[in-house]
Amino acid sequence: MKLRLYGGFGEKGRTSLGIESASTRLIIDVGINTNAPRDADWERAYHPAISPADLVAADALIITHAHEDHLGGLGWCLRHGFRGRILMTAETRADMPACLRDYAEPTDAALALAAPIALIAPGEAFAVGDLTITTGRNGHVVGGVWCLVTGEGQRVLYCGDVVPKSSVFAYDAPPPADVVLFDASYGDDDVPPATRAEAVVDWVAAHPRCLLPVPLSGRSLELLALLPPPLALAPGLRDALKAQIADARWLWPGLQAGLAAKLEAAIDWSESESWPDRPLLTHDAMGLGGPAAGHLPRAVRDGVPILFTGHVPAASPAHAIRQAGQADWLRLPTHPTWSENVAIVTASGARLSLGHSCGPAGLRAMAGRLPILDAEARTGDLIAL
C-alpha cells in the first residue's frame, strides 16, 4: 500500500490524502487553502496537489465533512478529470452547497453539486475495490467522520478533523491501525479545552455587545452551547444551527432539548437594524464569505468588539483586522490537543504517524515527543508502507 500526500502536510489547508493498493486508488478529502494569496500562483496553491493523471486514475473520493479545507476542491477535481465514485454522509451532502458557495469557483461548485453522491453512514463498512473502509463520528461537526482503510495487510487511520472531547458532538474512538494520520491543527498546544472555553466566556461577559464570526457548522453549535443567553443570530445561522441539532445521533446523549431551547431563545438580526444589545454570531469565521464579509468592516467602523475563535488565514479579512489591532483572538478548541493526539496514536498501536493541517514548525515541535512521528512528511510526498 502507498500513501500520496496531496495536501495539508507541512501546511494548514487543502487537506487531501491518496491511498492506493496494487489495484485500487482512493482519495480522501480535497480541501482548499484559504491561506493562498490571489496571485498568479493562486490556483495551484489553493487546490490540492493532485495531477490530472492521478484524478483520472482514482476509483473513489471520500469527503469526511463539509468544511472548506476538506471539501472545497471537489468541483476542481471534477473539472480536471476525476470520474470515480464520490462518497460522504447525508449530512455532509446537505451542508455541501453552502460550503461551495463561499469557497469554490462558481463553475466548480456547479460541477460538484451536479455530481452523483453515494451516501455512507458512520459505523458501516464499505468497499472500494480491494480496500475496505470503516468510519466513525469525528466529534468535530454533524456528518463528520474519520476513516480506517484496510488493504494488503495494512490498516491506515485518517483522522481528518476530530475532537475526542467535544462538549456537543459525539465521538467514536477509532480501532487499532498500523499508520495514523492525525489532526495536528494545534501542534503541541496542550492547554485544556475547558480553560480556553472559560476564557471565551469571560471575554464575552466583558463585551456583551460584540461580533462573533463562526463557521456555519461545528463551532457555531459549540458557541451556542457554551455562551449564556441572550444571543443574536445573523441571517442563515438559525437554519444551520437547527439542522445540526435535528439529528440526536450526532450529539452526545441528553443535549438535544437544551440546545433546541437555547436556539429558540436567540433572536434573529438583519443588516437593516442597528447592532443588537447582545453577542451576535455571524458566518463565516474568516470574513471570506457569508454575511461576515460585510459585518466585519461594519463592526470595525462602528467600534463593535470582535472576537475570532478559530483559524485566521493570512489571506483573509479576519487576519487584516486582527493585525490592525481591531479584533481579539481566543481559541475555542475544535481540534485535538497534543495530549489527545498522543492518546489517539498510542491507543491505535501504530508503527508510524503523520500529522496533517500543521506547518513545519509545529510538526518539528512534536518530533521526539512522539517517537513514531514522521515530522518531515510534506505535501507531494509518496510513502510506501
Buried (B, 14 or more C-beta within 10 A) or exposed (E): BBBBBBBBBBBBBBBBBBBBBEEBBBBBBBBBBBBBEEEEEEEEBBBBBBEEEBBEBBBBBBBBBBBBBBBBBBBBBBBBBBEBBBBBBEBBBBBBEBBBEBBBBEEBBBBBBEBEBEEBEBEEEBEBBEBBBBBBBBBBBBBBBBBBBBBBEBBBBBBBBBBBEBBBBBBBBBBEBBBBBBBBBBBBBEEEBEEBBEBBBEBBEEBEEBBBBBBBBBBBBBBBBBBEEEBBBBBBBBEBBEBBBEEBEBBBEEBBEEBBEBBEEBBEBEEEEEBBEBBBBBBBBBBBBBBBBEBBBEBBEEEBBBBBBBBBBEBBBBBBBBEEEBBBBBBBBBBBBBEBBBBBBEBBEBEBBBBBBBBEEBBBBBBEEBEBBBBEBBBEBEBEB
